[in-house]
Amino acid sequence: MFESSSPETPRVEQPPEREAPEKVQAFVGRRRAFFILLGVLVAQLLLLSAQITRDQKVRLIQVWAVAVFDPFARALHGMSDATTGAWKSYRELWQAQQQNRELQIQLVAARAQIQQLNEQAAEGRRLRELLEFRNRLPFQTVAAEVIATSPGEASKAIFIDKGTDAGLTPDLAVITPAGVVGKILAVFPHSAQVLLITDSSSGAACALERSRVQGILKGGKLNQCLVQYVMNEAPVAIGELVLTSGLDQIYPKGLPIGTVAQTADGNIYKNITVQPTAALDRLEGVLVVLKPPSGELQALNAPARP
Amino acid sequence: MVLSTAMSTPTPRPIEVFRMHPAVLWVTVFVALLLQTFLPLKLPLARLFDFPLLVTIYFAVVRRNKVFAIGLGTGIGLLQDALSHSYIGIFGMAKALIAYLAASASVKFELDEVLARLALTGILVPAHSLALLALERGLVEVPPPFQPLDLASGVLVNVGLGLVLFQVLDRFRRPT
């Protein structure tokens, strides 16, 4: 009979059929994001099914996406290739530098080896020449190597590596294929001292090849020799060969000593300067003439019978 | 009594919502997709990376907006589908789902800490892989084989990568 509601706020009652949609609306509103997600997933499922149904080769979205990304992918690829290339070039350059250094070292070593081989070849030639010369000689010789030279300018002497052990004795002639070197001055057990023909105290009997004028060879200045006791009247030509005459019983006859470098008339005798043919400042291998019995030596030194 | 109640009730900490400049968003998405297509050519390990997924998770967490996240995930996923040889929609669906989950988590939890992000990435990356697997097996005629080792490696690699990427992207965000 009396209404339960207050007179200030009249209660409006909703019809029952309007409550359900509002509840649904409220429900959907509270979970809006979830329903949007469902909608998106369903749309993509439909899209998938359409693709599988139609089986198109290339979709438009693919064309658009590739068109956008392709230039950047190419640029990135190009930059990556350039960087890789630069790094590779740097590494190759560094390796080439390393290799160059190693090759330089090898080159230096190879050059040293070539030099050594050249030296050995030259020595081989020299020794072969010496051997051939020795084989041609009508007397016995002993080959020896020059091992030292006497200190001091005044004394011109060398040391060889053969001594009494090789049967050497003093006053044996020492020669090379180019010419006479000197004679043995002193002998030791394993070495010997040789006085060069350019020494002032040396002496050898000599004769000029063409004129057959005889004289005495003495050591002179500047690695040259002098021929003494040749009369002013004797014919002597510059360049004439001076040979051993064999009269000193030391040097076998006919061995070359040197060539006439200068000649001038003196008071009585000529002043003849001889340049030795043997390279006395570059001696390496020499032959020591072993002394044959005196008869044989005389026979060697005797003039040829007509 | 009312006053004492008010004093004893703790004030809830306000949730920070960040914004990104639109250019940052577009450039990040673009670069992520570009790297995803390019890096595996140069680095074999890069085939395990998933830059688009990490970018999706990050922006969903930062924006804390589920609708935005769904749209972003769908867009990135469709672009990824367009650049791959598979059907359009596989990545779209997977990323839409993951973006929604990331945004939902960001609304409920504070995800600015490193550990929280680590945990979230560690859950969402395998969830994405499993979602892809389920979609491919359910919808594609010849699904790719299931490789658990790749899955596990991918999770580890992407969690690590995500930590780094999130730190870098944090520099560009602004509070609203």
Contacts between the chains, C-beta under 8 A, distances in Angstrom:
chain1	res1	chain2	res2	distance
A	32	B	67	7.2
A	33	B	66	3.3
A	33	B	67	5.4
A	33	B	70	6.8
A	33	B	100	6.8
A	33	B	103	7.6
A	33	B	104	7.9
A	34	B	66	7.8
A	34	B	100	7.7
A	36	B	66	7.7
A	36	B	67	5.6
A	36	B	70	5.6
A	37	B	66	7.6
A	37	B	70	5.2
A	37	B	96	6.3
A	37	B	97	7.1
A	37	B	100	4.8
A	40	B	70	5.7
A	40	B	74	5.4
A	40	B	92	8.0
A	40	B	93	7.9
A	40	B	96	5.2
A	41	B	93	5.4
A	41	B	96	6.5
A	41	B	97	7.2
A	44	B	74	7.3
A	44	B	89	4.0
A	44	B	92	4.9
A	44	B	93	4.8
A	44	B	96	7.5
A	45	B	89	7.1
A	45	B	93	7.3
A	47	B	88	6.1
A	47	B	89	4.8
A	48	B	87	5.4
A	48	B	88	7.3
A	48	B	89	4.3
A	48	B	90	7.4
A	48	B	139	5.9
A	51	B	87	5.0
A	51	B	88	6.2
A	51	B	89	7.5
A	52	B	87	6.9
A	52	B	139	7.7
A	59	B	82	7.3
A	59	B	88	5.8
A	61	B	78	6.7
A	61	B	81	7.9
A	61	B	82	4.8
A	61	B	88	6.0
A	62	B	82	4.6
A	62	B	83	7.7
A	62	B	88	7.4
A	64	B	82	7.2
A	65	B	79	5.6
A	65	B	82	3.4
A	65	B	83	5.4
A	66	B	82	7.2
A	66	B	83	6.8
A	69	B	33	6.7
A	69	B	34	6.4
A	69	B	37	6.6
A	69	B	83	6.2
A	72	B	30	7.9
A	72	B	34	5.5
A	73	B	34	6.5
A	73	B	37	5.8
A	73	B	38	5.9
A	76	B	34	6.7
A	76	B	38	5.1
A	77	B	38	6.9
A	77	B	41	7.5
A	80	B	38	7.8
A	80	B	42	6.2
